Every structure is written in C-alpha cells, then in structure tokens.
Amino acid sequence: MEETLSFDDVLIKPRKGIVTSRKDINISTNIGNLKLNMPLISLNMDTVTETDMAIAMARQGGIGMVHRFMTIEEQANIIKKVKRSMSLIIENPYHIDANKTALEAKDEMEEKGIGGLLVTDENKLVGIITTKDLVFQSDQTLVRDLMTKDLITANLGVTQEEAKNIMHKNRIEKLPVLDNGRLIGLISSKDIRKRETFTNSAVDSKGRLIVGAAVGVVGDYLERTKALIEAGADAINIDVAHGHSDLCINATKQIKEIAGDVTVISGNVATYEGFLALANAGADAIRCGVGNGTICLTRIVTGCGVPQISAITDCYRASKETNIPLISEGGTKNSGDVVKAIIAGASAVAIGSQFAGTDESPGKAILRNGRRFKLYRGSTSFEASIGRKIREKQNNVTEYMDEVVPEGVESYVPYKGSVNEIIHQLLGGLKSGLSYCGVNNLKDAIGLQNFIKITGMGMRESHAHDVDVIK
C-alpha cells in the first residue's frame, strides 16, 4: 500500500543560505495570466471572501476568489466594486443626464451610496451635482438647474503626477477625464493616495485591483461566467469538490472557450491523472486538495482523499509536464505549511481558515465566554447547503433537508483583527523559509522537494516543549 504524507509528517531539510536580507526575497508568482506579488489566495467560501476580503488581498499583492453562493447580479456587483475600489482612472464613472429631476438624482445617489454625480448631456460633461445641491430643493427641479457648471477637467492620457498637480493647484478631490469633451473617466485623490500606499498591489493592465470569482459546473454556470467576465473578473474559479470528473472537465472546456484572456482555474484534484485531465481540458491553473480543510469532512464521510504533501507532489509531476501552475488548497495551519506547499510544487496557496475571523471576512463577530469569534463553515456543511436553497427560494427545502449528506461542519474561529496582520505573518514565515531552503525567489523554490519524513516525536520537538509557555 502506498504511503502518503501530510504537512505535519515532513520537514524541509535546510540548504546553504544565499540570502543576506529577507527584503531581497522575491515572492511574486504567476497563475495563468495573473501576476501576483505574493503567492496567497483567499478561498471562495461564504465566510471568507466577499468585497472587503477581495480588496484587501489584491492590495497586498494576492487575489481573492469571491464565492458563488449568491445571485449572479450580486456576485457581479462585488466584482465591479473591487475593480472600482482603486485605479488611476475610474472608467464609466457614475453620471446622470442633465434633464433628470432632483428626485431621480437623490435616488441614484442613495442606491449607489455616493455623495455626487457627474452630469452629462448626450455623453458630454456639463457639470456635477452633489447632495449639498439638493438640500431644500423641489424634487421636480431639473438637475441642469442645480448643478455646478464650472469644472476642472483633464484630457485622456493624463499621468498620475499631472493629475495630482491639477487637483492640488485647484483644491479639488475629483478630476473628470475627457476625450474631445466626452466623459470617459474620473480620477479621485483618494484612489491616488491608495495607489501610493499599497505599492505592492496586484493590478490589471488598467491599474485596477485584480479579483477572481467562483462558478459551479451545473445550472447557471455559463450565464454566471459571462456576467462575471463582463463585470471585470480577472479569474474564473471553477468550484467543485471532485474535479476529476466529466462534469468538471466539460465545464472547464466550455468556460475556457468563452474566457478569452481571463484566467480559468479549475479543480479540485489530488492525483497526477486528475491534474492532467483538467490541464488537457484547457485550465490555466489547477487547485490541488481533497478533504484537507479544517472544516471539511469529505475524507470521513466518503473515505476518499490524499494527504496534502503527497497530493501536491503527485500533481506536480503533471504540472511540470504541462507547464500549468498548481495551487495548493486547504490544510495550511501556519506559515511553515505555506513553505512546504511551495517546496512540494505549488505556485500559490489558497487559504480559508486563517483568513476567516478577520475584519475583512463576511459577517459580524460575536461574543462567547468573554472572547470574540466569527462564523466559519464548509461550503458543503448542512447549514450552508440549506442556506443556499433558502436564498434560491426553492420550495422543497424541507424535502431537501432529508437528502443532505454534509461533508463539512459549521464552526467558530477566534476573531483575529485585520487580515493584513495575518498576511504579514504568513509572508514573514515564507521569506524565512525560503532563506533556509537556499533560494532568494519563489520560482526557484517551487518543486524543490528536499523533504525529510519525521516521527510524532519529531513533530513534538518542532513545537515549543518542556516549558510553561507564557503566551
């Protein structure tokens, strides 16, 4: 019988170090058409990645995968929010026709949660209207009679430095961008400050944060894919527990045909054959990991799976043959596991439990026994499965409850503060680990596989032991 190993079964044998400073270590990586400045991805789970997490991940140089357990419109709107959250020029800025009424302007601002709208007349910029302009005004007054007409603008091709100088000189915070008088974009001082603060951000060719989104393999998956791509998604994450299946293979082929330059990530698989099948179907990157998540019961319920180190090393053989990057998903409990996943052959690591419980994960923290916690659950847990049926407004929820066989659990994880702190700790450990491995960049570390197997006593020795730990 084949012996298989997980993260805690191995250590990486140190090699001669060549790094003089951790700051000099390059941890950038490529996933399909995506250039990441750090090899971390937040998982597409309903208690991990929505708008705030996706923005935070991209600002730090990674990418967030927005979960699919919502309507197509809701998921597409999250993609749009991420794309608009930080860019030099906001394309298609919010605007209103000059002949609309004050009431219509109020409704538009309230719906979008903004304090002002550019005013256009046949796509020509003619003014701006803000909430201040609407105070004590008749609802039927036309926007053209309330708007501010004298605007400072910039022309297409303006640089960030030029835009800063114009806004500073004129004491303004928003600068419309025109092309022969036609409104094509908007530059915000807030966005410029963000770009200068988050210099390591992962961005697209237009300077916007990158973001991915999950789709399934049945039902509305093609319609959802098209809507997400139209909204600006940089990656489509085909989300299915058993990727080595006809359903996933066929979905991968179909989605790849309509994806264009958008990166198609497929999975999950845990074997050489599974990886090869999805690579041949056209996947740009493939997720590796079956039944290894902290809230996953797949191995217990089904008896199937492969311990993660062995799964990665097996899939990496196919990754090398096809030149398709591998993403390790699940089972990472600390930064050392991230290093081990990369040394085993992963180009990036997708994480759920360590990012759950942060300010950026969906949901509110609750108080239990004097400590704060947040909800974290598997996508195939009983509660998540029933919740999806309720959101889909299906009438047979009670009947469906009798059919559910959960492969995940619902749990609470300690509240952890900002995800930026978690990322900082993970990247610090990753860089230290690479220095022990004798490399100064991530690409040279992928697939080194200089592992040694350890015993239970070896793992005990790896932790703090024989002392009373204060904290």
Secondary structure, DSSP 4 states (H G I P E B T S, - for coil): ------GGGEEEPP-----S-GGG-B--EEETTEEESSSEEE---TTT-SHHHHHHHHHTTSEEEE--SS-HHHHHHHHHHHHHSS-SSEES--EEETTSBHHHHHHHHHHHT-SEEEEEETTEEEEEEEGGGGTT--TTSBGGGTSB-----EETT--HHHHHHHHHHHT-SEEEEEETTEEEEEEEHHHHHHHHH-TT--B-TTSPBP-EEEE-SSTTHHHHHHHHHHHT-SEEEE--S--SSHHHHHHHHHHHHHHTTSEEEEEEE-SHHHHHHHHHTT-SEEEE-SS-STTB-HHHHH-----HHHHHHHHHHHHHHHT--EEEES---SHHHHHHHHHHT-SEEEESTTTTTBTTSSS--EEETTEEEEEEE-TTBHHHHHHHHHHTT-TTHHHHHTT---SB-EEEEE--B-HHHHHHHHHHHHHHHHHHTT-SBHHHHTT---EEE--HHHHHHHS--SS----
